[in-house]
Amino acid sequence: METILLIPVLVLSAAGAFSAFMGWLKSGEAFEAKKFVLGVVTGVLGGIALTIANASGLMSGATETEQWILIGSLALSIIGVDSLRTAISGAVANRVVEEQVKAEVK
């Protein structure tokens, strides 16, 4: 891996970890280390995957400004993907609870 890709890996991994932290703050739930670490690991892996997928664009940017714009947009996208994952898993969990309640009522 080129050393120029080290900065995007770090920035996007930090964005994933930040997203996990913000998700925990937004949830209002008690801190659960296992759940939080899973969110951080997912964000970091997503950041690494986005860096690898966009390596050619990051390395061929004509100017440093273009490279930072791409890194910034990728960081926002990893935060969005993590938020979407959280929303989907919450919806699935709610659906399971609803089905369990319906089964108990019958």
C-alpha positions in Angstrom: 0.0 0.0 0.0 1.3 3.4 -0.9 2.1 5.7 2.0 -0.2 8.3 0.5 -3.1 6.0 1.3 -2.2 6.0 5.0 -3.9 9.4 5.6 -7.2 8.3 4.0 -7.2 5.0 6.0 -6.7 6.9 9.2 -9.3 9.6 8.4 -11.9 7.2 7.3 -11.3 4.8 10.2 -11.7 7.7 12.6 -14.9 8.7 10.8 -16.2 5.2 11.4 -15.2 5.3 15.1 -16.8 8.7 15.4 -20.0 7.5 13.9 -20.2 4.6 16.4 -19.6 7.1 19.3 -22.3 9.4 18.0 -24.7 6.4 17.5 -24.2 5.5 21.2 -24.8 9.1 22.3 -28.0 9.3 20.2 -29.4 6.0 21.5 -29.5 7.1 25.1 -28.9 3.5 26.2 -26.5 2.4 28.9 -22.9 1.9 27.7 -22.4 -1.7 26.4 -18.7 -2.3 25.6 -19.4 -5.2 23.2 -22.0 -3.3 21.2 -19.8 -0.2 21.1 -16.7 -2.1 20.0 -18.7 -3.8 17.2 -19.8 -0.4 15.9 -16.2 0.9 16.0 -14.8 -2.2 14.3 -17.5 -2.0 11.6 -16.7 1.7 11.0 -13.0 1.1 10.8 -13.4 -1.8 8.4 -15.7 0.3 6.3 -13.2 3.1 6.2 -10.4 0.8 5.1 -12.7 -0.8 2.4 -13.6 2.6 1.1 -9.9 3.7 0.9 -9.0 0.5 -1.0 -12.0 0.9 -3.4 -11.1 4.5 -4.1 -7.3 4.1 -4.1 -6.9 5.1 -7.8 -8.9 8.3 -7.3 -7.0 9.2 -4.2 -3.7 8.7 -5.8 -4.5 10.4 -9.1 -6.0 13.5 -7.8 -4.7 16.5 -9.7 -4.3 18.7 -6.7 -4.1 18.2 -2.9 -7.4 20.0 -2.6 -9.2 17.4 -4.8 -7.7 14.7 -2.7 -9.0 16.3 0.5 -12.4 16.8 -1.0 -12.6 13.1 -1.9 -11.4 12.1 1.5 -14.1 14.4 3.1 -16.9 13.0 1.0 -15.8 9.4 1.7 -15.7 10.2 5.5 -19.3 11.6 5.2 -20.4 8.5 3.3 -19.0 6.1 5.9 -20.8 8.0 8.6 -24.0 7.7 6.5 -23.5 4.0 5.9 -23.0 3.4 9.6 -26.2 5.3 10.4 -28.1 3.4 7.8 -26.8 0.1 9.3 -28.0 1.2 12.7 -31.4 2.2 11.5 -31.9 -1.1 9.7 -30.8 -3.2 12.6 -33.1 -1.2 14.9 -36.0 -1.8 12.5 -35.3 -5.5 12.4 -35.1 -5.7 16.2 -38.4 -3.9 16.5 -40.1 -6.3 14.0 -38.9 -9.3 16.0 -40.3 -7.8 19.2 -43.6 -7.1 17.5 -43.8 -10.7 16.3 -43.0 -12.1 19.7 -45.7 -9.9 21.3 -48.3 -11.1 18.7 -47.3 -14.7 19.3 -47.7 -14.3 23.1 -51.2 -12.7 22.7 -52.5 -15.6 20.6 
